Amino acid sequence: MRRRQVVVRKEEPPRKTTTNSSLTITSVRYGECQRNHAASIGGYVVDGCREFMASGEEGTSGALACAACGCHRNFHRREVETEVVSECSSPNNSSNRA
């Protein structure tokens, strides 16, 4: 049985010093392989690899090769999820209350 490894990247932009600060977290996941193995003969054939699994540790050249199909990570569909986390504080307006 093969061990699965999914590559997820998170990027955090620098925080601004404002009263309403927000943090954006971007997660990148690589899905099914889209490499056309029959392009040289004018056809269209994909290998059926459903998800990118890195064949090496992060920071090595093996991290860019898929353990399942052997293709480079760029052949896999890139799926980006962006999450915005906002820290809001409502002003305390006690003068408007009766």
Buried (B, 14 or more C-beta within 10 A) or exposed (E): EEEEBEBEEEEEEEEEEEEEEEEEEBEBBBEBBEBEBEEEEEEEEBBEBEBBBBBEEEEEEEBBBBBBBEBEBEBBEEEEEEEEEEEEEEEEEEEEEE
